[in-house]
């Protein structure tokens, strides 16, 4: 897989400017509110059950109005995943500022570590959320949808890091990019589930690094390996039979796999030419 081309720094714009203190404070307040709503939802799901819990009850326990809930979440199943939007933004930021010399697969592995940091920041909450997603299909489906967003992000990044003009038959980069992105996400989720089943105990970062080393070993040198400088022409197939004459004798040499009718036709043509 080729490395991204270096580009000149862009001119400063409003979108590139650092966020103002007021903007930072608003973002922090927004995240705080989302987490409070998430805590209320998890408490009610655990005590009353998911189906019996209403949005009004979640808002009431959090001490806010119903409309405030819907400013932050579209449904009650979204409420126990308050950090995925911000985590996706942080993961994308890792990809955006990756050093030009870094292998894209290493960049993706660093990006998804932002997800693990989110879970590891509150082990008790993460373990309880894991239990709920195992018990409630709607929450499990929401979790799967969140994972798919990360996978799409990493797939797009890997697909962008090979030469579009180098595509030809036998180039497996597009396939390898998608499989590699899936492998990174799968490795992360495998380690995460194992850590959650252990009650959030253990050195999850070391486990994650080990899992990523396996992914790198499998895909790190494979992406881009499907390219060849030029197609090697196939050697021409040997004729089914050849004939030569030695005085009045006709000598025929045929491949063992040659069709009999082709061998006979070659001999007949040689005899006619001899006459």
C-alpha positions, 0 to 999 in steps of 0.5 A, spaced: 500 500 500 502 506 498 503 512 502 499 518 502 502 524 498 504 530 502 501 536 500 502 543 502 499 546 508 492 549 507 491 556 508 488 558 515 480 558 515 474 558 520 474 551 520 481 550 521 481 555 527 482 552 534 475 551 538 474 557 542 473 557 550 466 558 549 465 552 544 470 547 548 465 549 554 459 548 550 462 541 548 463 539 555 457 541 557 453 537 552 457 531 553 456 531 561 448 532 559 449 525 555 452 521 560 447 523 565 442 521 561 446 515 559 446 513 567 439 514 568 437 510 562 442 504 565 439 505 572 432 504 569 434 499 564 437 495 570 431 496 575 425 496 571 427 493 564 428 496 558 421 495 555 418 498 561 422 504 561 420 510 558 423 516 555 419 520 560 422 516 566 429 517 563 429 524 563 425 525 570 431 521 573 436 525 570 432 531 572 431 534 565 425 535 560 423 530 555 425 535 549 432 535 552 432 528 552 431 528 544 436 534 543 441 529 545 438 522 543 433 520 538 431 514 542 432 510 548 436 505 546 441 510 543 441 513 550 446 508 553 452 510 548 453 517 549 460 517 547 460 514 540 459 520 536 465 524 540 469 518 540 468 517 532 471 524 531 477 523 535 478 516 531 478 520 525 482 526 527 488 520 528 487 519 521 487 526 519 494 528 522 497 521 521 505 522 519 506 521 512 511 515 513 506 511 518 504 505 515 496 506 514 494 499 518 498 502 524 494 509 523 488 505 523 490 501 529 492 507 533 485 510 531 481 505 534 485 505 540 480 511 542 474 507 542 478 502 547 480 508 551 472 510 552 471 504 555 477 503 559 475 510 562 469 508 566 470 500 567 464 499 571 459 503 567 462 499 561 461 492 564 454 494 566 453 496 559 456 490 556 451 486 560 445 490 558 447 489 551 447 482 552 440 481 554 436 486 550 436 485 543 435 492 541 441 495 545 445 489 541 443 492 534 444 499 536 451 497 538 452 493 532 450 499 528 456 503 532 461 498 530 459 499 523 461 506 523 468 505 525 469 500 520 466 504 515 471 510 517 477 505 517 475 502 510 475 509 507 482 511 510 485 504 507 482 504 500 484 512 500 492 509 500 493 506 494 494 508 487 488 509 483 492 509 477 495 502 479 489 498 478 489 492 474 487 485 474 490 481 480 490 487 484 487 485 491 488 492 494 481 494 495 479 487 497 485 487 502 483 494 505 476 492 507 478 485 510 484 489 514 479 494 516 474 489 518 480 485 522 482 491 526 475 492 528 474 485 530 481 484 534 479 490 538 472 487 539 475 481 541 479 484 546 474 488 549 469 483 550 474 479 553 476 484 558 469 486 559 467 479 561 473 479 566 469 485 569 474 490 566 480 487 570 487 486 566 492 490 562 487 491 556 492 495 552 497 490 552 492 485 550 490 490 544 497 491 542 498 483 542 492 483 537 494 488 533 501 485 532 497 479 529 493 483 524 499 487 522 503 480 521 497 478 517 496 484 513 501 489 513 505 486 508 499 484 504 496 490 502 499 492 495 502 485 494 497 484 488 501 489 484 506 487 479 510 492 474 508 488 468 504 482 466 509 476 464 507 473 457 505 466 458 509 461 454 506 458 448 504 451 448 508 446 445 504 443 439 500 437 439 505 433 435 511 434 430 513 430 424 520 430 421 522 425 415 529 421 415 529 418 408 523 414 406 521 414 414 516 419 417 518 420 424 512 423 429 513 426 436 507 427 440 505 430 447 502 424 451 496 429 453 495 430 445 488 429 442 489 423 438 485 426 432 490 432 432 496 427 432 493 423 426 491 430 422 499 432 423 501 426 420 496 426 414 498 433 412 506 431 413 504 425 408 501 429 403 506 434 403 511 428 402 507 426 396 
